[in-house]
Amino acid sequence: MSMSIDASYFTFDSDNASVRELKLNIVCRKKLIEGSRGILQGTSALLLCFDESEVRKIVKECKKVLDYLGVAEVIDTMEDLVQFLRDISPALSRAAREVAARAAELTHPPHAETLNRCLDSVKQLAPVLICSMKIYIHILTEASDLRHQINELDAIVNEGVRAAEKQGGKTMQARLETAHKWLLHPAADPVTRVEGQKAINSIVSQGQRIADGLQGREKAEVLQLCSEVQRLSDKLADLCASGKGDTEEARAITRELTDKLHELKRATERAVVNRVVEDFIDVAAPLRHFTDAVNAPPESPYPGTPGRESHFHDKAAALAAFSARAAAAAGVVAAGVGHNKRLADQLIHNAQQVEKLSPQLIAAGKIRLYNPDSKVAEEHFNNLKNQYADAVLRVRDLCDQAVDPLDFVRTAALSGHYAPAPPPPALPEALSRLHVADAAAPPRPRPPPAPRPRRAPTAC
């Protein structure tokens, strides 16, 4: 019995100790968990601070790139563009490198994909930005030249508008008629005198513009006529202003001025037609010869030249000279058709296209010459060649519209560029030739008559 009690006490005591140890283990476990949680939270906060610091560094590099991009809006010269590239290239490379490293460290796939996609966009847009800036700078330069040309054209147009008559005398013939109204009655009312003076000044101004594109004897002739017409007009105006419009001296000046005006009109028209005949009689030959020189095989030098390169340079110089002559001739024709503003504008525009395309075509031909197996060089050369040919043909067609066809054919025949077919002989002369030929020729033997076919017998 005592043994049973002792055993029970020992068992109870053991159970009691076990219970106390279990309670202590639960408390310790809770404290251990709380301590571990605190350690993890502190470590996470520390890593987050470090991560935010790295992100701030990346953002700082990106802001540097944005600051450089803000400077891009004020760059307008090639020197500034070169310095801009030197400044932005290191910053852009460093930012791209750090963003790529950051994207590789991210554990959230959508965020990593977003960063990679944005980085690819930056890499694609950076060269586009540089090319756009280069084009912008070139456009600024061309725009400056274009503004200068527009200002010159505007000055010419304003001068023509100031010299134009109130009653719409826009053509050379209309201005001559307006001038004749004053020349027929020099002592007429002041309005007629002023309109006549304006018409004569407009004719002289147009003649001077045409003379600017001429050379040699034709230029000297037109300028001399313009000077004489202006001198006589001023002298007659002074006489009319002083009340001497009905004197014999005024009438003599009127007759001389009328003759000089018609002579100036004929000289300007003849100069324009001559220029068109000389420069546009064969517009395909210079381009064809240049194309043959570009496409010449390397192993086949041309006779009489050291080689294909020398032949190429000769044909390139000939093409450049032809382009300059064609553009100058178009300017002369445009000055001669000042009454047709649309046609004059088209002539000037296409002449500028010929001048711009000529050096580009020569450069493309040189590239093609040194790279005969390159398809890209061939395609580039053919593209520019087609553009140049179209521009030259447009200039020629516009010049043909501006000149009188009969004057063109007559001038071309006189200069030897065009030989018209001989006219057919008159009818009596043709008949006489026919009779003479028949009398001189021996009589032809008459052919024997063909046998008549017999009819087949028919059954009764």
Summary of the structure (lengths in Angstrom):
residues: 460
radius of gyration: 47.2
end to end distance: 174.0
largest distance: 182.5
contacts: 1240
relative contact order: 0.05
helix: 81%
strand: 0%
